[in-house]
């Protein structure tokens, strides 16, 4: 009928999906190491850094992320999501803010995604982004109906070295809600993921809804 423009999206086959945190600051564009992630029912459940990629795939990911964020303009951190099929990269979407999958940077980097976003928009220096080693995050997804959520296994969950917990302080849950994140460093991504998952399971086992 009309003469308007439309966007048609199709299904594609891909090997995995990444988030490439892209920081625009003071005339420069910087990148964090690529983040792999697991989604269930469309929701982030785990993320890890770095995601192993070929040099060609990583270079193309950075090229696309730089082009997208340059066209959007402005300073800050952007969560650029990309599909990877071999060395072919497909742009998925971009969030002009810290990204849920980027919560892993709370333990994986010397400057988290939140610190990078703040520095970029305030015009503060970002001389380098240093990786602390293979790391992972596991979301604390609480189910139920309550205005009083209590985590009673925090001490048990923190017995592993190189781990951390962030509880979001949300006051209530109705159905399913992400209430925090378990974070871990490891000698490999697989080890870090296993540690983060184990922490998450311990924490969720001790959740009490009053």
C-alpha atoms as a printed R data frame, in Angstrom:
    type eleno elety resid chain resno      x       y      z
1   ATOM     1    CA   UNK     A     1  0.000   0.000  0.000
2   ATOM     2    CA   UNK     A     2  2.105   2.957  1.204
3   ATOM     3    CA   UNK     A     3  5.544   4.004  0.128
4   ATOM     4    CA   UNK     A     4  7.225   3.585  3.513
5   ATOM     5    CA   UNK     A     5 10.430   1.687  4.178
6   ATOM     6    CA   UNK     A     6 10.491  -1.709  5.864
7   ATOM     7    CA   UNK     A     7 13.168  -3.916  7.370
8   ATOM     8    CA   UNK     A     8 12.974  -7.640  6.637
9   ATOM     9    CA   UNK     A     9 14.889  -9.967  8.949
10  ATOM    10    CA   UNK     A    10 15.736 -13.561  8.157
11  ATOM    11    CA   UNK     A    11 17.083 -16.521 10.097
12  ATOM    12    CA   UNK     A    12 20.786 -17.222  9.711
13  ATOM    13    CA   UNK     A    13 23.002 -20.105 10.714
14  ATOM    14    CA   UNK     A    14 25.809 -19.099 13.055
15  ATOM    15    CA   UNK     A    15 28.360 -20.789 15.287
16  ATOM    16    CA   UNK     A    16 28.074 -18.518 18.320
17  ATOM    17    CA   UNK     A    17 27.175 -15.005 19.425
18  ATOM    18    CA   UNK     A    18 29.420 -12.420 21.045
19  ATOM    19    CA   UNK     A    19 29.156  -9.067 22.708
20  ATOM    20    CA   UNK     A    20 31.963  -6.707 21.737
21  ATOM    21    CA   UNK     A    21 32.050  -3.891 24.285
22  ATOM    22    CA   UNK     A    22 33.072  -0.849 22.264
23  ATOM    23    CA   UNK     A    23 34.135   2.375 23.964
24  ATOM    24    CA   UNK     A    24 34.065   5.751 22.203
25  ATOM    25    CA   UNK     A    25 36.130   8.289 24.135
26  ATOM    26    CA   UNK     A    26 38.015  11.513 23.415
27  ATOM    27    CA   UNK     A    27 38.323  10.866 19.688
28  ATOM    28    CA   UNK     A    28 39.290   7.216 20.104
29  ATOM    29    CA   UNK     A    29 37.543   3.848 19.910
30  ATOM    30    CA   UNK     A    30 38.676   1.037 22.219
31  ATOM    31    CA   UNK     A    31 37.507  -2.554 22.494
32  ATOM    32    CA   UNK     A    32 37.275  -5.043 25.341
33  ATOM    33    CA   UNK     A    33 38.082  -8.684 24.722
34  ATOM    34    CA   UNK     A    34 35.093 -10.450 23.074
35  ATOM    35    CA   UNK     A    35 32.477 -11.856 25.433
36  ATOM    36    CA   UNK     A    36 30.688 -15.139 24.788
37  ATOM    37    CA   UNK     A    37 27.332 -15.770 26.394
38  ATOM    38    CA   UNK     A    38 24.557 -18.271 26.967
39  ATOM    39    CA   UNK     A    39 20.912 -17.278 26.684
40  ATOM    40    CA   UNK     A    40 17.879 -19.322 27.698
41  ATOM    41    CA   UNK     A    41 14.412 -18.179 26.611
42  ATOM    42    CA   UNK     A    42 16.008 -14.973 25.372
43  ATOM    43    CA   UNK     A    43 17.545 -14.076 28.747
44  ATOM    44    CA   UNK     A    44 21.232 -13.876 29.634
45  ATOM    45    CA   UNK     A    45 22.263 -16.666 32.004
46  ATOM    46    CA   UNK     A    46 26.055 -16.849 31.626
47  ATOM    47    CA   UNK     A    47 28.853 -14.855 30.032
48  ATOM    48    CA   UNK     A    48 32.583 -15.413 29.742
49  ATOM    49    CA   UNK     A    49 35.641 -13.542 28.557
50  ATOM    50    CA   UNK     A    50 37.543 -13.937 26.365
51  ATOM    51    CA   UNK     A    51 35.552 -15.803 23.739
52  ATOM    52    CA   UNK     A    52 37.978 -17.643 21.449
53  ATOM    53    CA   UNK     A    53 37.829 -16.298 17.887
54  ATOM    54    CA   UNK     A    54 39.993 -16.425 14.796
55  ATOM    55    CA   UNK     A    55 42.077 -13.278 14.171
56  ATOM    56    CA   UNK     A    56 40.069 -12.631 10.990
57  ATOM    57    CA   UNK     A    57 36.718 -12.908 12.791
58  ATOM    58    CA   UNK     A    58 37.875 -10.612 15.589
59  ATOM    59    CA   UNK     A    59 39.208  -8.020 13.147
60  ATOM    60    CA   UNK     A    60 35.934  -8.009 11.209
61  ATOM    61    CA   UNK     A    61 33.942  -7.763 14.452
62  ATOM    62    CA   UNK     A    62 35.930  -4.689 15.458
63  ATOM    63    CA   UNK     A    63 35.475  -3.130 12.025
64  ATOM    64    CA   UNK     A    64 31.690  -3.558 12.166
65  ATOM    65    CA   UNK     A    65 31.440  -2.382 15.781
66  ATOM    66    CA   UNK     A    66 33.514   0.716 15.023
67  ATOM    67    CA   UNK     A    67 31.386   1.560 11.983
68  ATOM    68    CA   UNK     A    68 28.092   1.126 13.857
69  ATOM    69    CA   UNK     A    69 29.114   3.178 16.887
70  ATOM    70    CA   UNK     A    70 30.724   5.884 14.750
71  ATOM    71    CA   UNK     A    71 27.455   6.339 12.880
72  ATOM    72    CA   UNK     A    72 25.516   6.537 16.147
73  ATOM    73    CA   UNK     A    73 27.939   9.105 17.535
74  ATOM    74    CA   UNK     A    74 28.493  10.218 21.096
75  ATOM    75    CA   UNK     A    75 30.862   8.986 23.762
76  ATOM    76    CA   UNK     A    76 30.316   6.039 26.074
77  ATOM    77    CA   UNK     A    77 30.312   2.271 26.109
78  ATOM    78    CA   UNK     A    78 28.236   0.351 23.562
79  ATOM    79    CA   UNK     A    79 27.315  -3.323 23.785
80  ATOM    80    CA   UNK     A    80 27.571  -4.512 20.169
81  ATOM    81    CA   UNK     A    81 26.089  -7.975 19.633
82  ATOM    82    CA   UNK     A    82 27.344  -9.994 16.671
83  ATOM    83    CA   UNK     A    83 26.697 -13.439 15.199
84  ATOM    84    CA   UNK     A    84 29.791 -15.382 14.151
85  ATOM    85    CA   UNK     A    85 29.772 -17.999 11.376
86  ATOM    86    CA   UNK     A    86 33.349 -19.035 10.719
87  ATOM    87    CA   UNK     A    87 35.076 -15.800  9.749
88  ATOM    88    CA   UNK     A    88 31.816 -14.200  8.603
89  ATOM    89    CA   UNK     A    89 30.281 -11.686 11.017
90  ATOM    90    CA   UNK     A    90 26.667 -10.545 11.124
91  ATOM    91    CA   UNK     A    91 25.574  -7.492 13.085
92  ATOM    92    CA   UNK     A    92 22.714  -8.277 15.484
93  ATOM    93    CA   UNK     A    93 22.024  -5.231 17.664
94  ATOM    94    CA   UNK     A    94 23.637  -2.521 19.762
95  ATOM    95    CA   UNK     A    95 22.884  -1.157 23.226
96  ATOM    96    CA   UNK     A    96 24.239   2.369 23.910
97  ATOM    97    CA   UNK     A    97 25.025   1.526 27.542
98  ATOM    98    CA   UNK     A    98 26.616  -1.156 29.732
99  ATOM    99    CA   UNK     A    99 25.336  -4.598 28.743
100 ATOM   100    CA   UNK     A   100 24.075  -7.472 30.900
101 ATOM   101    CA   UNK     A   101 26.569  -9.902 29.365
102 ATOM   102    CA   UNK     A   102 29.290  -7.383 30.237
103 ATOM   103    CA   UNK     A   103 28.760  -7.961 33.962
104 ATOM   104    CA   UNK     A   104 31.693 -10.379 33.676
105 ATOM   105    CA   UNK     A   105 33.963  -7.316 33.414
106 ATOM   106    CA   UNK     A   106 33.334  -6.665 37.121
107 ATOM   107    CA   UNK     A   107 35.979  -9.337 37.718
108 ATOM   108    CA   UNK     A   108 37.699  -9.851 34.343
109 ATOM   109    CA   UNK     A   109 39.132  -6.357 33.761
110 ATOM   110    CA   UNK     A   110 40.882  -3.611 35.698
111 ATOM   111    CA   UNK     A   111 38.179  -1.240 34.403
112 ATOM   112    CA   UNK     A   112 34.657  -2.681 34.396
113 ATOM   113    CA   UNK     A   113 32.120  -1.756 31.727
114 ATOM   114    CA   UNK     A   114 30.595   0.712 34.215
115 ATOM   115    CA   UNK     A   115 33.932   2.398 34.902
116 ATOM   116    CA   UNK     A   116 34.629   2.602 31.164
117 ATOM   117    CA   UNK     A   117 31.200   4.128 30.455
118 ATOM   118    CA   UNK     A   118 31.661   6.729 33.200
119 ATOM   119    CA   UNK     A   119 35.164   7.657 32.061
120 ATOM   120    CA   UNK     A   120 34.079   7.952 28.435
121 ATOM   121    CA   UNK     A   121 31.081  10.224 29.039
122 ATOM   122    CA   UNK     A   122 32.994  12.362 31.560
123 ATOM   123    CA   UNK     A   123 35.943  12.808 29.223
124 ATOM   124    CA   UNK     A   124 38.356  11.054 31.590
125 ATOM   125    CA   UNK     A   125 41.387   9.137 30.249
126 ATOM   126    CA   UNK     A   126 41.191   5.462 29.288
127 ATOM   127    CA   UNK     A   127 44.884   4.717 28.713
128 ATOM   128    CA   UNK     A   128 44.444   0.924 28.628
129 ATOM   129    CA   UNK     A   129 41.948  -1.858 29.353
130 ATOM   130    CA   UNK     A   130 43.753  -4.721 31.055
131 ATOM   131    CA   UNK     A   131 42.453  -8.286 31.303
132 ATOM   132    CA   UNK     A   132 42.905 -10.115 34.616
133 ATOM   133    CA   UNK     A   133 42.534 -13.565 33.061
134 ATOM   134    CA   UNK     A   134 39.794 -15.956 31.930
135 ATOM   135    CA   UNK     A   135 36.560 -15.059 33.715
136 ATOM   136    CA   UNK     A   136 32.859 -15.876 33.804
137 ATOM   137    CA   UNK     A   137 29.568 -14.678 35.235
138 ATOM   138    CA   UNK     A   138 26.422 -16.603 36.140
139 ATOM   139    CA   UNK     A   139 23.103 -14.833 36.666
140 ATOM   140    CA   UNK     A   140 21.164 -15.348 39.908
141 ATOM   141    CA   UNK     A   141 17.651 -15.913 38.591
142 ATOM   142    CA   UNK     A   142 15.183 -16.108 41.477
143 ATOM   143    CA   UNK     A   143 11.674 -17.515 41.015
144 ATOM   144    CA   UNK     A   144  8.692 -16.816 43.240
145 ATOM   145    CA   UNK     A   145  6.500 -14.052 44.626
146 ATOM   146    CA   UNK     A   146  7.884 -11.987 47.494
147 ATOM   147    CA   UNK     A   147  8.750  -8.511 48.785
148 ATOM   148    CA   UNK     A   148 11.480  -9.916 51.045
149 ATOM   149    CA   UNK     A   149 14.266 -11.914 49.376
150 ATOM   150    CA   UNK     A   150 17.049 -13.226 51.591
151 ATOM   151    CA   UNK     A   151 20.330 -14.819 50.482
152 ATOM   152    CA   UNK     A   152 21.504 -17.124 53.258
153 ATOM   153    CA   UNK     A   153 24.372 -19.001 51.552
154 ATOM   154    CA   UNK     A   154 26.675 -16.084 50.758
155 ATOM   155    CA   UNK     A   155 29.460 -17.266 53.074
156 ATOM   156    CA   UNK     A   156 29.351 -20.790 51.615
157 ATOM   157    CA   UNK     A   157 29.348 -19.503 48.040
158 ATOM   158    CA   UNK     A   158 32.438 -17.349 48.606
159 ATOM   159    CA   UNK     A   159 34.719 -20.153 49.816
160 ATOM   160    CA   UNK     A   160 36.351 -20.493 46.361
161 ATOM   161    CA   UNK     A   161 39.297 -18.149 45.674
162 ATOM   162    CA   UNK     A   162 39.066 -15.542 42.901
163 ATOM   163    CA   UNK     A   163 35.295 -15.197 43.132
164 ATOM   164    CA   UNK     A   164 32.844 -12.397 43.867
165 ATOM   165    CA   UNK     A   165 29.125 -11.779 44.189
166 ATOM   166    CA   UNK     A   166 27.062  -8.751 43.248
167 ATOM   167    CA   UNK     A   167 23.522  -8.592 44.634
168 ATOM   168    CA   UNK     A   168 21.410  -5.969 42.897
169 ATOM   169    CA   UNK     A   169 19.249  -5.005 45.878
170 ATOM   170    CA   UNK     A   170 15.989  -5.371 43.999
171 ATOM   171    CA   UNK     A   171 13.172  -5.241 46.582
172 ATOM   172    CA   UNK     A   172 10.782  -7.802 45.127
173 ATOM   173    CA   UNK     A   173 10.302 -10.709 42.742
174 ATOM   174    CA   UNK     A   174  7.205 -11.598 40.738
175 ATOM   175    CA   UNK     A   175  7.697 -14.746 38.697
176 ATOM   176    CA   UNK     A   176 11.340 -14.736 37.558
177 ATOM   177    CA   UNK     A   177 13.826 -11.952 38.191
178 ATOM   178    CA   UNK     A   178 17.589 -11.557 37.910
179 ATOM   179    CA   UNK     A   179 18.658 -10.596 41.428
180 ATOM   180    CA   UNK     A   180 22.434 -10.683 41.171
181 ATOM   181    CA   UNK     A   181 25.438 -12.266 39.536
182 ATOM   182    CA   UNK     A   182 28.182 -14.697 40.563
183 ATOM   183    CA   UNK     A   183 31.657 -13.917 39.212
184 ATOM   184    CA   UNK     A   184 34.787 -16.046 38.932
185 ATOM   185    CA   UNK     A   185 38.316 -16.057 37.551
186 ATOM   186    CA   UNK     A   186 39.990 -19.276 36.425
187 ATOM   187    CA   UNK     A   187 43.012 -20.672 34.663
188 ATOM   188    CA   UNK     A   188 40.720 -21.235 31.668
189 ATOM   189    CA   UNK     A   189 37.286 -20.059 30.570
190 ATOM   190    CA   UNK     A   190 35.895 -23.540 31.245
191 ATOM   191    CA   UNK     A   191 37.179 -23.465 34.825
192 ATOM   192    CA   UNK     A   192 35.839 -19.948 35.381
193 ATOM   193    CA   UNK     A   193 32.417 -20.935 34.041
194 ATOM   194    CA   UNK     A   194 32.278 -23.993 36.277
195 ATOM   195    CA   UNK     A   195 33.202 -21.911 39.341
196 ATOM   196    CA   UNK     A   196 30.618 -19.218 38.548
197 ATOM   197    CA   UNK     A   197 27.880 -21.808 37.979
198 ATOM   198    CA   UNK     A   198 28.724 -23.597 41.233
199 ATOM   199    CA   UNK     A   199 28.554 -20.314 43.141
200 ATOM   200    CA   UNK     A   200 25.231 -19.452 41.547
201 ATOM   201    CA   UNK     A   201 23.786 -22.839 42.490
202 ATOM   202    CA   UNK     A   202 24.939 -22.468 46.111
203 ATOM   203    CA   UNK     A   203 23.453 -19.000 46.370
204 ATOM   204    CA   UNK     A   204 20.128 -19.995 44.841
205 ATOM   205    CA   UNK     A   205 19.908 -23.022 47.134
206 ATOM   206    CA   UNK     A   206 20.015 -20.598 50.062
207 ATOM   207    CA   UNK     A   207 17.437 -18.102 48.810
208 ATOM   208    CA   UNK     A   208 14.528 -17.619 51.194
209 ATOM   209    CA   UNK     A   209 11.392 -15.756 50.165
210 ATOM   210    CA   UNK     A   210  9.576 -14.351 53.193
